[in-house]
Amino acid sequence: MGRNTRKRRTPLATKAIAASAALALGGGGLIWANYYASAHETNGQNTTKAATAQVATITCPDVGQQLTNVPNQARTEVDGELANLDRQITDAYQRLATTRDAQSRDASFVQNSILQPLKERRQVIIDRIQLEINRVGASAPDSLDGLAGCTGATANQANTNAGQDNTGQQQNGGQQQNTGGQQQNGGQQQNNNGGQQQGNGGQAGNGPVAADFVDITKVRRNVQAKPQRSRNASTGTFTTRCGVNANKNHNTDNVIVAPGVANGAHHLHDYVGNQKVNAFASNDTFLQGGTSCQNKNDLSSYYWPVVRVQDGSQDFDQDADGGGKEGNVGRILTPVQAQIKYVGSPTGKVVAMPQFLRIITGDAKTTTNGLANANAHWSCTGFENKVQLTTQYPICPRGSNVVRTFAFQSCWDGQNIDSANHRTHVAFADARGNCQNGFKAIPQLTMRLVYKITPPTLQNGVVKNAYAVDGFPEQLHKPATDHDDFISVTTGGLANKITNCVNRGQQCQ
């Protein structure tokens, strides 16, 4: 998906730190045996080096990021082909996860039997994407030609890549407006186990690992002040109450990114608001969908990856696509609180969101893409104004709950309800809160999800009773892959009511 050029993120000062080898814990899904030997076993240092060198996951260029200008006539076909690319990576990762014995006997197995065939299959899809774009009279980007090849990442690389900004650009400009300011760790996101984490960890063998967690009480304050409000600021708020998905409205589709493709997300979503959202839904479907929101004019769809606790438990989708079959295992947690609020701009008035506007915030593939589009906010109750984390999950103290917050893009190009890469039609405001490049300020959607989670424990470099967001299997459940999706659907003039409330400085619901 495309990137908006914004202020460069201050480099994260710390890398993943943990101790000796993590074992693949039982429980179904993508499981492999204790392939990564513990450094405490025979051969000591040599075993550790061997484990570190093994391929832990697969990284492939994100073709969708290059497609910033696909004609409308070709988008349905292109979206379908991009979904095929995701399916190919998932299949290749599953093969990687289930052929460890063969890999241990043949050093060229991964390259010859997994990566090279994957490259050939990807090239076929990329060629089809180019043909679809050219067929409608446009020109496919030249950059697509070099995106077929994938590489294998070692455990060490997989544990640190999600902390790297590989592009030097950051979509949100370092700003978490209205949720706590900048998200820089000041060199403090680390645990005290020492040593180097080995393996992929997790109940299904694909994360998280001990290095993905940090005791929040040991993280230095990193939340900075919000942009100063101007005299013309829009200071109101509009809160919509849509529940916590207690009725368990789930699916593994993503109608924004992969319309018409079942299991296009390869992970499970919670849905609140509109109740008829799946891969095959249309704008007409949304208007007929009903809503979980108290305000029945709010037919918008708010959806996000579920959070699971990996304590050896299973859930209804243990043997299903997008669930246990793709490494998303453990008991699904329902938030104990879900707050959805629209807020204003610190520099001026906002315009109403257009009907059917789509926004995706964050990047589900930061483990391979880097942090350019990351927008994950993790904290604990009592710490939200002090510490916000991107690349680690917080371990909260007793009496404190885990908090996920999202601050969506608040600038709109004034014309499009979506874009080919689902990013370039919206953008984040700059560090002072201004929209750039002729974009218009819209009410900023913010979401706050609270979870009651027994704190994980770190023992000998292994995390026990971990929790993690669902994701693509090869992304290893890294915290930075957290993301959120939104489709604006309103009736009865609600979009204008939200805008007027925000512009007048009122607190409405």
N, C-alpha and C positions, 0 to 999 in steps of 0.2 A: 504494500500500500504506500501511497505517496507521502512525502514529508513536507511540511511547511517549514521554511527557513525561519528559525527563531534564535534567540539568545542561546549560546552554548552552555550546556550544563557544566557546572563545576565538577571536575572528575571525582568520582567516588574514591575516597582515600584508602578505603580498606577493601580487601578481597576476602573471599570466603575462607574462613578458618575453622578447622575442626580437627578431630583426632584420627585414630586408626580406622581400619576398614569398616564400612557399613555393610551389613548383610541384607540380602533380599528377604524381607519378612514374608511369611506365608499369608494366604488369604484370597487367592484367586487372581484372575486378570493376567496381566503380562508378568508371569513369575519365571524367574530362573533360579537355579540352585545357587549355593554359596560359591559363585564363580570368582568373586574378588576375595582372595584369601586375606585373613587378618594378619596384620604385621606382628601379632603376638604368636603366630604359628611358626613353624619351621621356616628357615631361610630368611627370616627377619627382613633386613633391608632390601634384599633382592626381590622378595615377594612383593613388598610395597612398591618398588619401582615397576615390576611387571604389571601389577594391577593398575597403576597410574597410566601406563601406556596403552591399555586396552581401549577399544572404541566403546564409548558409553552411549552415544546417541548420534543422530544424523542431522547435519545442517545443510539446508538447501536455500539458495537465493529466493527471496519472496517475489515472484513474478508480478503479483498484483501491485506491488509498490511502484513498478515502472509504468503502470497503465493509468496515466493521469488524464487521458483524453480519448476515450473510446466512444465512438458515435452511438447514439441511443439504439440505432437499428441493429447493432452488433452486441449490445451488452448482455442480453439473455444468454447467447451462445458463449460469450467470453466468460461470464460468471460460471457457467456450467463447466467449462474447461478448467478454470481455476480450482473449482471443487474437485475435479479429477486429479489435479496435481496434489492437492492435500491428501486425497485418498491414496495416491501412490506413495507418498512419504510415510503415511501411517502403516501401509502394508510393508514397506521396507524396514521400518523400525521394528515391527512385530517379527520380521524375519531375523533382524539383528538380535532381538531379545531371546529368540528361541533356538539359536544355533551356536551357543557358546562353546559347546564341545568341539564342533567343527572349526571354530575360530582358534581354539587353543592348539589344534593340530596343524593348522595351515595359516601362516602369517598373511597370505594373500587372499584369504577367503572373503573378507569383507569387501575388498576392492573388486575382486573378480566376480563374486556371486551376489553381491548386494548393490554396491555403488555403481558399477558399470552398467548392469541391466537397468537400474533406476535412471541413470543418465539417458539411456536410449529411449526409455518409455517417456521420460519428460520431454525429450526433443520432439517426439511425435505430437505431444499436446501443444507445445510451444509453437510448432509449425502450424497447427490448426488455429491457434489464437491469431497468429499473423494473417492467415488466410481469411479469417472472419472479418478482421479489421480492414484488410485490403479490399475485400469483396464489396464493401459498402462505400468505396471510394476514398477511404482515409489511408494513412500510412502508419504501419506498426512501428513502434520505436526500434531503432537499431540495437538498443541495449538488450533486447530480448535474446539475441543470438548467442550470448555468452552465459545464459542463465540455466542451462540444462544440467551442468555438473554439480554434484553434491559431495560433501566431504564427511568424514567421520570425526567426531570430537571425543577426546579422552575425558575421563572423569574430571580431571583438573580443569580442562577447558570448559566443560559443561557447567561447572560450579562457579566459574568466573565470568563467562561470556555475558551472562544476564546482568552483570554489573558494569559492562562496558558500553559506552556510546560509540558505536562503530562509524558514525557518520559525522560526528562533531556538531550535529544539529539536534535540537530538541523541540518537539512539537508544542509543548506547553510553556516554553520560555522559562522554565523553572518555577512557574507560579501556580500555586494551588489556591486560586482565589476563592474566598469565602469558606475554605475548609482548613486553613491553617498555614498559608504562606509557603515558603520554599521547602524543598525536601532534600536537603543535603545532610549527609550524616556526620560531617565534621570529624571523620576518621574514627568514629566510635562504634560502628555497626560490627560487632564481633562477639564471639563467645570466648570462654576462657579455657577451652579444652586443649588448645595447642595442637600442633601436628597438622596433618593434611587429610581431609576426608577422602576416602576411596569409595568407589562404587556409586550406584545410583540411588540406593536407599529406598525407603517407602515400602508400603505393604504390597505393592504390585511390582516392585523392582524398578520403578521409574520416578522416584522422588516422592517427597522431599528428603533432603539430607540434613544432618545436624547444622551445617554451615548456613542453612536457610533460615535459622532461628536466632533470635537474640533476646536476652533479658532486657526489657525496655527500661528497667530502673538503672541500667548501666550505660545507657545511650545519652550522650550530651544533648542538651537542648538544641534543636535545629530549626524551629519554626520562626520565620521572620515576619515582620509587620506586613499587613496588607497595604495595597496602594492607597495613597491619601485621597480622600474624596474631594471632588471639586464642588463648587456651589451648585452646579447643575446635575449632580449625581442622582441616580435613581435608587432610592434607599429602601424601597418597600420589599416585602416578601409575599409569596403565595405558596401555601402548603397544601398539598393534595394527599389525602389519606387513602392508601390503596392496599393496606394489609401487608402481611409478611409471607405470602404464599402458603398459608396454612392449609389450603385445599390441594396443595401439591400439584400445581399446574406446571409440568415439566416437559421438555423435549430436547433432543440433541440437534435440532435444526438451527439455521440462522437465515431468516428470510431476507435480511439486508445483504449479506455477503454471498449467499448461495441460494437464491430463490429457485424453487422447484427441485431442490436436491435434498432428499431425506438423509438425515445424519450429516448434514453439511458442516456442522460445528465440531463433530467428533468429541463433544463433551456436553454435559447436561446443563441446562439453564433453569433458573427460577424465573417465573413470569408473574408480574402483578400488573394491574391495569387491564388492558384488553385481554379477553379470555379466549380469543380465537386466532392466535398467532402460531403458525407453523410454516414450514417451507413453502407451502402451496397457497398461503394467504395472499390476498390482493388488497388494494385500497378499499374496494367495495366490501371485502370480507371484514376489514377493520371496522367499518361503519356498522356492521351487523353483529359485531363480536360481543357486545356486553362488556361490563367492566367490574373489577373488584374494588374500584375506587368509590368512596362515599359520594363524591360529586359525579353523578351519572353522565354529565357532559364530558367527563374526562375519559375518553376511549383510547388514550395513548398507551403504548406498550413500553413497559420498563422491564428489561431482562438482563440477567447477569449469570456468570458461572456459579454453580452451587459450591459450597464449602463442605468438605467431608472430614470426619475425624478417622484416622487410620489406627484404630485400636484393636484390629483383628475382626471387627464386625463387618457385615455385608449389608447391602441394601437391595431393593427390588430389581435393579439393573445389573446385578453382578455378572450375568451371562449375556448381556445385551451390547449391541453396538453403541459406542459412545460412553458406555459404562465400563464394567469390568473387562470386557473384551478389548478395550483400548486403554487399560491402565488407570481408569478412574474408579477407584475402589474405596470402600469404607462407608460408614453411616453418614447419610446426608443430614446436615444441620439446617434447621429452619431458623432464621434470625428471630431474636426475641423482640427486636424493634426495627422498623424500616421507616425512615423519614425521607420524604421526597419534597423538595422545596425549590422554588424558582426565586432567584435573587436578581438584583439590578447591576448596573454598571457604575463604577466609582467616578466616571468622567462625564456621564451624560445620560440622556433618556434612551430607552430601548424601543425597538419596533417588534410587532407581534411575530411569533414564529409562523411560518406558512404551514398550511395543512399538509400532512404526510411527510414533513421534514424527517430525514433519517440522520442520526448522529451515532457514531461509534467513538468512544473515548478509551484510550489505552491501546495496547498491542498484545494480542494473544501469543505472539511469536518473538518476544524479546530475547529469549535464550539464543536464538540464531540471528535476529535482526539488530540486537543492541537496544539501547534505551532511548533512541531518538523519539519514539512515539509513546514511551512508557508514561502512564499516568496513574500508577497504583499508589494508594494511600492506606497504610496500615498503622494502627495505633491501639491504645487501650483507653478505656474510660478513666478519666482523671489525668490523662497525659496528652490529650488531643491538641491542646494549645502549646505543648512543649516539644513533642516528638512526633514526626511523621516518617514512615519508612517506605521505601520503594523496593529494595532488593532483599529484604528479610522480613519474615513473619515475627510479630512480637510474642514473647512469653510474658504474660501479664501477671502482676502480683495478685495475691489472694484478695478476693472481693472486687477485682477489676475484670471487665469483659473486653473481648477483642472487637475492634471497630474497623470496618472498611468504609472509606468515603470516596466519592467520585465527584469531581467538578468538571462538568462538560465544557466543550468549546462554546464560547459566548459571542462569536462573531460569525456572520453569515454573508455570503457573497451577494445576497439580494435577488438571486435569480433561480438557483437550483435547489431542489429538495434532496438531491443525492449527487454523487459524482462517481466516475468510473472506479476510482480507488476508495470511495466512501470516506474520503478525508478532505479533499481540496475545496469543497464547497463551504466548509466551515473552518474556523481557526480559533486559536486562543488569543486573547488580548495580550498586548505587550506588558512589560514590567510596570508601566504606569497605568495600565488598565485601558489603553486605547486600542481600538481596532485599526488594522492597517490595510493598505492596498484597496481602499474603497469599500471594505466590508462594513456591514451594519451591526451594531450591538443588538443582541436579542436577550430576552430573559435567560439567565444562566441556570441550567438544571443542575442541582446538587442532590446527592443521595448519601444517606448515612445508614449503614447496616450494622447492627450490634449482635454479637454472638456470645452465648455463654459456653465457654470451652474450658475443660479441665486443662491446666497448663501442661504442655509436653515436657518431658525430661530428657536431658542429654547425659548419656552414660557411655564412657569409653568411646566417644566419637560417634555414637549412634543415637538418633533421636527416637524416643518411644512415645507412643500415643500422639503422633504428629497430627496436625491438621493441614489442609491445603486446598487451594481452589482447583476445580476441574480444568483440564486443558488438553491441547493436542498431546498425544503420548510422548512424542519426541522432545517436548518442551520441558519435561521433567518436573512439572508442577512448581516452577519457580514463582515467587511472590510477584515479581515484576510483570508476569504475564497476565495479571488481573486486568479486566476490562469490563465495560458496561455498554449496553445498547439501548437505543431509544427511537421510537417512532411517534411523532406528534400527531395525534388524532383528537380533535375536539368538535363539539357541537354546541349550539345555543350561544354562540359568541364568546365561548370561554377563553379562546386565545387572546381576544381583545381585553377581556376582564383581567386576565393575568397581567397583561402589559400595563393597563391603567393602574392596577393596584401597585405594581412595582414603581411606576413613574411618579405616583402621587405620594410615595413614602408610607403606604399603609401596610399593615400586617393582615393578610387575608387567608381564607381557607374555603 
